[in-house]
Amino acid sequence: MTRVHGRSVAVALLLLGLLPPSRARAEDAPLQGIDDSIAGAMKVWEVPGLAVAVVKDDALVLVKGYGVRRLGESDEVDKDTLFAAGSTSKAFTAACLAMLVDEGKIQWDDPVIKHLPSFQLYDAYATHEITIRDLLCHRSGLDRHEAVWYGSPASRDEVLRRLRHVKPDWSFRSKFGYQNIMFLAAGQVIPAVTGNSWDDFVKERVFKPLGMANSNTSVNALPKGGDVASPHHKVKDKVQPIPWRNIDNIGPAGSINSSAADMAQWVRLQLNEGARPKEKDRLLSSGAVSNGPGGRTSNKLFAPVSRSF
């Protein structure tokens, strides 16, 4: 789905209960009227194009595109159109770490410096005490501080190095503070432990087994002239296409690009708590999906909840 108030971040509108209860329970036509509902929402939100996937009982019951990939052009959105997944990428990073927890290679409460010895925050106590769990729970004591990485040619390692100069905004573990750079740090644990980059690990351990063949982790991998939706933004109260932005240096926090058809496979994994019954295999333990690093109250941390960064 193309977002018009900032970067294009939503990949698929995953409709589980969008329709009114009386209509959603209609056995003969549970999705009757969905096209009209989506058309109305697109008009209200001034969305040029979006894609929808509906998964029920481990079956893909609807996957469809609406509108156009780029305002002013005729190429239509379809089930395979690529959109920026934005911060839903964080769920993939958390799932990859959960795989390493399942394998006994890391623990949620490992100090970050155990795996990233050069990791350093402004506060010495926080540097030594912050854990992988803390990285994923947004309780580092830092506000967003996007200027550390945004629009910068700095590498992932350099972005993390810069953290030592950023003063905390509140005390460590005292409150929730949404933080992209901490998810970068979490993603960098993966190559430190496995020797494979975050990008390659996501491709091999998530995209490939789930059949997410069109998904990738960088704007550099987007097919030129291919089935790709343009980001849009309101400029002087008018929705306009804008260029894609390279955010590879914060990749584990938000650089995945995917389609509705591909993301439906990710949803299947969530609904089945880490298993794929039809394929008779499991990518994650059920405990990892149900509890996650946040504990039993996390309510499926890895579920694909979209948030703009």
N, C-alpha and C positions, 0 to 999 in steps of 0.2 A: 504494500500500500504506500503510495507516495504521500509523504507528509509535506504540508505546504507552509508550516510555520517553523521553518528551520530545515535541518538536514533530513533527507529521506531515510527513515530508520525502520519502518515496519515492513516485515517481509510478507506475512500472510495474516489475514484477519481470520482467526481461528474461532469459528462460531459454534460454541457449545452453549446453547440456550439463548441465542439472540432473539428468537421469536417469542411472542407471547405464549404462556403455558398452554392455553387452549389450542393454539395452532400447532405448537411444537409437539403435542401429544397426539395429533391426528395421525392415525395409523396409515391412512391411505395416501396422504401427501404431507409429510412432516415439514417439508421445506417450501410449501406453497406460499407464494408471495415474497420470497426472499429477494428476487430480482428487483421488485419494486422498492423494497426496504433499502437495499443497497443503493439504488439509483437516487432515492431521496436523501440518503446520508451523504452521498458524493456531492449532491447539489448544495446541501447546507454547508458542508465543510470545504467546498471548492476543491475537491480532489480530482485531478485529471484521470487517474487510473489506479486500480487496486486489484488484488487477487485474493480469493477466498478458498479456504480448505475446511471441510467439515469431516471429522473423524468420529465414528460411533461403533462401539463394539469391535474395535480393532479393524474396522473397515473404512475406507475412504469413500464416503457417500456423496461428496460433492467436491470438485476442484475446478475453479473457473476464474477467468479474468474478466474485468470490467473496465471500460474506458480505454484511454490511449496511454502509450508509454511516455510520450512527450507532448506537452500542450502545443497545439498548432500543427501537429503532424498526425498522420492517419494510422500509423502502426499501432495495433491493438495489444493490450495486455492479455496474456494467456497464462495457463497454469505453470509454464516454465519461465516466465519473465523474471529476471533477476532484479531484486531490490536490495538496498542496504539493510542488513539486520540490526545495525546499531547495537545498542546495549543488550539486546537479547544474546549477543555473543558471550556475555558474562556467564550465562547459564551453561554454555558449552565448555568454558574454561573450568567452571566448578565441576562439571561432570567428568572432565578429563582428570582432574585432581582426585575425584572420588574413585576413579578406576585405579589410580596409584595407591590410594588408601586400601581398596579392596585387595590389592596385590601385596600389601604390606611394605611397600617401598617408601611411603611417607605416612605420617599421622596428622590429623587435623590440628593437634596441639604442638606440633613441632615448631620450635622457634624458627622464624624466617631465616635468621643468620646461620642456622644449621645447614641449609641448602644454598643460601646466597650470602657467603661470608662478607662480601663487600657492601651489603645492604645497610644503610645508615640513615636514621632520622635525626632531626635537630635535637630531640630529647634523647639522652643516652639511655635512660631507663626504658623508654618505649622501644628503642632499638633492640635491646636485649630481651625484652619480654614479648614483643609482638609475635603472634603465631600465624600460621596459615589460616586458621579459623578466623582470626581477627581481620585479616586481609579481605576475606569474603563477606564479613558481617558489617563492613563500613564503620568500624569503631577505632580508627587509627588516631583520632584526635585532630585530623586535618579536614578542612573544608575542601572544596573542589580544586582550586589552584590550577585551572586548566592552562594558564599561560606557561606553565612549566613544559608543556609538550605541544600544545595546539599550534598548528601552522609552522612548526619547527622542523628543520632537517635532522634534529638530534635522533640518534639511534635509541633503541629500547634501553640499552645499558646506560646511555648518557642521561636519559630521562630519569632513571632510577638514581643515578649519581647525584642529580640536582636536588633530590629530596632532602639531603642533609642540610641544605640552606633554607628550607622552608619552616618557619616557626609554626608550632601547633596553634590551632584556633581554640581548642579547649583541651581539657585533660584527657589522657589516654583512657579509652574504654568508658568514658563518661556519657557519651551520647552517640546517636547515629549521625554520620556525616557522609553523604554519597560521594564516592571517591573512585575515579577512573584509574589513577596511578597505582592504587593498591591492587587492583585487578591485573594490571600489567605485571606487578611484582609476583602475584600468584601465578600468572602464566609463565613467568621466567623460571619458576621452580621446576617446570616440566623439562626443559632442556638440561637444567642442572642435574636432574635425577636420571633422565633417560638418554641424554645425548642427542635427542631429536628436538627440533624447534617446535614451538607451540603450533605453528602452522601445519607442519608435517604430522604432528601427533593428532591434531583434530581431523585431518584428512584421512589418516590411516585407521584411527580408532573410532571415529564417529561417522564422517561422511561416507567412507567406503562401505562399512558393514550395513549402514542404513540405506544404501542406494541413493545417497544425495549427490548424484553425479554432476549436477550443474552448479553446486555450491563451491565457494572459494573463500579465501581469507584476505584478499587484497584487491583494491581497485585495479592494480596492474594485471590481474588475471581476468578482468572482464573482457569478453570477446568484442573486439571492435566491430561495430556495425551489427552486433548480435542482438539477441532478445533481452535487452536491458532497459529498465525504466530510468528516466532521468530524475534527479532530485529537483524539487521545486521549492520556491520560497515566495513569500509576499513582499514585493518591492513597491513601495508607494501605493499600498492597498491593491496591488494587482499581482495575481499569481503568475510567476514566470519560471521557466527552467533555469537552473543554475548548474555550474560545473560540479562534477564529482570531486571530493576532497580525499587526498591520500592521508589516512590515519594509521598507517602501518606501525608507526612508532608506539602506538597505544593498543596494538592489535588485539590482545586478549580481552580488552574491555569493550571492543566494538567494531572490529573490521570485517566481520563475516558478511558475505553477500549470498542470498539464497532466493528460492522461489516458493510459491505456495505448495507445489507438488512435493518438493524436497522437504519443506518444513512439516508437512503432514506426517512424514516418517519420524521426525523428531517428536512430534506430538504422540504418535503411537507408543514410542518408547516411554514417554512420561506416563501415559494413561495405564500402561502395563507395568509401571514401577521398575523399569530397567530391563524388562524382558520383551521379546518379540515372539508371542505364542505361535504365530503361523510359521515362522522360521525356526522355531524350537531352539532358540538360543537366548543368552542373556549378556548384555553389555555391562550392566551395573547391578550390584546387589540391591534388593528391594529396600534394605535399610538405608542405603546411600540416598535413594530417591525420596523416601518417606521422611527421613530425619535430616539428612544433610549436615553440613558443618555447623548449622545454627541450632542443632538439637531437635528434640521431638516437637517443638513448637514452630519449626521453620516452615511447615506446610509446603513441602515439595519445592525446595529452594531452586531446583533446576528447571522448574516449569517455565516455558517461554513467555515471560511477562515483558512486554515492550516498554522501554523508557528512553526518552531522548536524552542524549548527553549534550 
